[in-house]
Amino acid sequence: MSNRPLLEICVETLEAALAAMRGGADRIELCENLLVGGVTPSIELMRAVRAQIKLPVFAMIRTRGGDFVPTQPEFEQMIRDLATAKACGMDGVVLGMLHSERNVEVEGTKKLVELARPLPVTFHRAFDETPDLLQALDDVLATGAARILTSGGKPNAKEGSSRIAELVKRAGGRIEILAGGGINSATVEWVMRKSGAREFHAGLSSTLPYPQTDFAAFESEVRNLSEALETQIRPKLATVKSRGIPKL
């Protein structure tokens, strides 16, 4: 069984999802309007992707761009969107809420996590807006979320790799740390080595022009990233194999 770290690719169309699957993605994050960081995909898009994508698909639950402080009507819309995502056969959801002071809104997020069950919840990059990432990690843990998407509070995961390493250590296996932000085949080796993360998130906006329209190029870049991850584990696997099985 492969020990390759997990690769999640963020897309906003069925065509991009298909290209990501062909390129070797392990999981899809599905949203619309990546220009504002992603919002909840339409029911039509969720159904279309679910019908054709044979990978786990996590849907974004976010009503708008801008800050991550929802109004009460927006929170109620998130609850409805969450129910829709479950009905469409999504395998997980991606969401996050902050208070106006930019700390994690634990109670509201916890309610959404509970409503999402049995689907796992990824707390998205609202996390990077918080003033104290280590405290924010403890707060997200209290919500019951399964993972945190983070660039370590920096513009990209390469710059934030040392901070991501602190989060991985602090998490201690209690919650998954998903490294994201500027991840591509040229940066993933650095981020993996420096952060110790085992899951990586990429939309490839730092590599390819937006919007995603050249799906052959998108597939190729996903494949390059997948192969870069595979390359990183080969030396370790070779070392294990070279030891052989001790004779009894």
matplotlib code that plots the C-alpha trace (Angstrom):
import matplotlib.pyplot as plt

x = [0.0, 1.3, 2.5, 2.2, 0.8, -2.8, -3.4, -6.5, -7.3, -9.7, -12.0, -15.1, -16.2, -16.9, -14.3, -11.6, -12.7, -12.4, -9.0, -7.9, -9.0, -7.2, -4.1, -3.9, -5.7, -6.8, -9.7, -11.6, -12.7, -15.7, -16.7, -17.7, -16.2, -12.6, -11.9, -13.3, -11.8, -14.8, -18.4, -21.0, -21.3, -24.8, -26.9, -26.5, -22.7, -22.6, -24.9, -22.9, -19.5, -20.9, -22.2, -18.8, -16.1, -14.9, -13.0, -14.0, -15.6, -15.7, -18.1, -17.4, -20.1, -19.8, -22.4, -20.2, -16.7, -15.3, -14.9, -15.8, -18.2, -21.7, -24.9, -27.7, -29.4, -26.1, -25.6, -29.1, -28.2, -25.1, -27.3, -29.5, -26.5, -25.0, -28.2, -28.1, -24.4, -25.3, -28.3, -26.1, -23.7, -20.8, -18.1, -17.2, -17.7, -15.4, -16.4, -15.3, -16.7, -15.0, -16.1, -15.7, -12.4, -11.3, -11.1, -12.8, -16.6, -16.6, -20.3, -21.6, -18.9, -19.6, -23.3, -22.4, -19.9, -22.7, -25.2, -22.6, -22.1, -21.2, -19.4, -16.0, -15.5, -12.4, -12.1, -10.9, -8.4, -10.5, -8.1, -5.3, -7.1, -7.0, -4.4, -3.1, -2.9, -2.1, -5.1, -7.2, -6.1, -7.4, -10.6, -11.1, -10.4, -13.3, -15.7, -15.1, -13.7, -11.5, -8.9, -7.6, -6.6, -3.8, -0.8, 0.5, -0.9, 1.3, 0.5, 1.5, 2.4, 6.1, 6.5, 4.4, 6.0, 7.7, 4.4, 2.6, 5.2, 4.3, 0.6, 1.4, 3.3, 0.6, -2.1, -0.4, -2.6, -5.8, -6.7, -5.3, -3.3, -3.9, -1.2, -2.4, -1.6, 0.7, 1.3, 2.6, 5.2, 8.0, 7.0, 5.5, 8.9, 9.9, 6.6, 6.5, 10.0, 9.8, 6.2, 5.8, 2.3, 0.8, -2.1, -1.7, -4.3, -3.8, -5.9, -2.9, -3.8, -0.2, 0.8, -2.0, -4.2, -7.6, -10.3, -9.5, -10.2, -7.2, -8.1, -5.3, -2.8, -4.6, -4.5, -0.8, 0.0, -2.0, 0.0, 3.3, 2.2, 1.1, 4.4, 6.4, 4.7, 5.3, 9.0, 9.4, 8.5, 10.6, 13.8, 12.1, 10.4, 13.7, 15.4, 12.7, 12.9, 16.7, 16.6, 14.8, 13.0, 15.2, 15.8, 14.4]
y = [0.0, 3.5, 5.7, 8.8, 11.9, 12.8, 15.3, 17.4, 19.5, 22.5, 23.0, 24.9, 23.0, 19.4, 19.6, 20.6, 17.9, 15.3, 16.7, 16.5, 12.9, 11.9, 13.7, 11.7, 13.7, 11.8, 14.1, 17.0, 20.2, 21.5, 25.1, 28.0, 31.4, 30.7, 34.4, 35.2, 32.1, 29.8, 29.6, 26.8, 25.0, 24.8, 21.7, 21.1, 21.1, 18.9, 16.3, 16.4, 15.9, 13.2, 11.3, 11.3, 11.6, 8.4, 10.2, 11.7, 15.1, 17.7, 20.7, 24.2, 25.6, 29.4, 31.9, 34.8, 36.2, 38.6, 38.0, 34.8, 36.4, 35.2, 37.0, 35.0, 34.6, 33.5, 31.0, 29.6, 29.4, 27.5, 24.9, 24.6, 24.3, 21.6, 19.5, 19.9, 18.8, 15.7, 15.0, 15.3, 12.5, 14.7, 12.9, 15.8, 19.6, 22.6, 25.5, 27.9, 30.8, 33.6, 36.2, 39.8, 39.7, 37.0, 34.2, 30.9, 30.9, 27.6, 27.2, 27.9, 25.8, 23.0, 23.0, 22.8, 19.9, 18.1, 18.6, 17.4, 14.0, 11.4, 13.6, 15.0, 18.8, 20.7, 24.1, 26.2, 29.1, 31.4, 29.7, 31.8, 35.0, 34.3, 36.2, 33.1, 30.0, 27.6, 28.8, 28.6, 25.0, 24.2, 26.0, 24.0, 20.8, 21.8, 21.9, 18.3, 19.2, 16.6, 18.8, 22.3, 23.9, 26.3, 28.2, 28.7, 32.2, 33.3, 34.2, 30.7, 27.4, 27.6, 30.8, 29.3, 25.9, 26.3, 27.5, 24.6, 22.3, 23.8, 23.1, 19.5, 19.0, 20.7, 18.6, 15.4, 13.3, 14.6, 16.6, 16.5, 19.5, 20.1, 22.4, 24.7, 28.0, 28.2, 24.4, 23.1, 20.6, 23.2, 24.0, 20.8, 19.1, 22.1, 22.3, 18.6, 18.5, 21.6, 21.1, 17.4, 17.6, 14.6, 16.2, 18.9, 21.2, 22.9, 24.9, 25.7, 29.4, 30.3, 28.1, 28.4, 31.4, 31.8, 30.8, 27.1, 26.7, 24.8, 21.5, 19.5, 21.9, 21.6, 17.8, 18.0, 20.2, 18.0, 15.0, 16.8, 17.6, 14.0, 12.6, 15.1, 13.7, 10.1, 11.0, 12.2, 8.8, 6.6, 7.0, 6.0, 3.0, 1.9, 2.1, -0.1, -2.6, -2.7, -3.9, -7.0, -9.5, -10.8, -14.6, -16.5]
z = [0.0, -1.0, 1.8, -0.4, 1.3, 0.3, -2.5, -2.4, -5.5, -5.3, -8.4, -9.4, -12.5, -13.4, -16.2, -13.7, -11.3, -14.1, -15.0, -11.4, -11.1, -14.3, -13.0, -9.8, -7.1, -4.0, -3.0, -4.5, -2.8, -4.7, -4.7, -6.9, -7.4, -6.4, -7.2, -3.7, -2.1, -2.9, -2.0, -1.8, -5.1, -6.7, -6.3, -10.0, -9.8, -6.7, -8.5, -11.7, -9.9, -7.7, -10.8, -12.5, -9.9, -8.2, -5.5, -2.2, -2.8, -0.1, -0.7, 0.5, 2.7, 2.5, 1.5, 0.2, -0.1, 2.3, 6.0, 7.9, 10.3, 9.2, 10.0, 11.5, 8.1, 6.6, 9.4, 8.7, 5.0, 5.8, 7.7, 4.6, 2.3, 4.6, 4.3, 0.5, 0.4, 2.4, 0.1, -3.0, -1.7, -0.7, 1.3, 3.5, 3.9, 4.2, 6.4, 9.1, 11.3, 13.2, 15.7, 14.8, 16.9, 14.4, 16.9, 16.1, 16.6, 18.5, 19.3, 15.8, 14.2, 16.6, 15.7, 12.0, 12.7, 14.6, 11.7, 9.2, 10.9, 9.7, 7.2, 8.3, 8.4, 7.3, 8.9, 6.0, 5.8, 8.0, 10.5, 9.1, 9.9, 13.7, 15.8, 17.6, 15.5, 18.4, 20.4, 17.2, 16.8, 20.3, 19.5, 16.3, 18.1, 20.5, 17.6, 16.5, 13.1, 11.4, 9.8, 9.4, 6.1, 6.7, 5.2, 8.7, 8.7, 5.8, 2.2, 1.2, 2.7, 1.8, 3.8, 6.6, 6.7, 10.0, 11.6, 10.0, 11.6, 15.0, 14.3, 13.3, 16.5, 18.6, 16.9, 17.9, 15.6, 17.2, 14.1, 10.5, 9.3, 5.6, 4.2, 1.4, -0.3, -3.3, -3.4, -6.7, -7.9, -7.3, -3.7, -2.3, -1.5, 0.7, 2.4, 3.1, 4.4, 6.6, 7.9, 8.4, 7.0, 5.3, 3.4, 0.8, -0.8, -4.2, -6.6, -8.8, -9.2, -8.6, -11.6, -14.1, -15.1, -13.6, -14.5, -15.1, -18.8, -20.2, -18.6, -20.3, -18.7, -15.4, -15.6, -16.4, -13.4, -11.1, -12.4, -11.8, -8.3, -7.7, -9.0, -6.9, -3.8, -5.0, -5.5, -2.0, -0.5, -2.8, -0.9, 2.4, 0.7, -0.8, 2.6, 4.1, 1.3, 1.5, 5.1, 4.0, 6.3, 9.1, 9.2, 12.1]

ax = plt.figure().add_subplot(projection="3d")
ax.plot(x, y, z, "-o")
ax.set_aspect("equal")
plt.show()
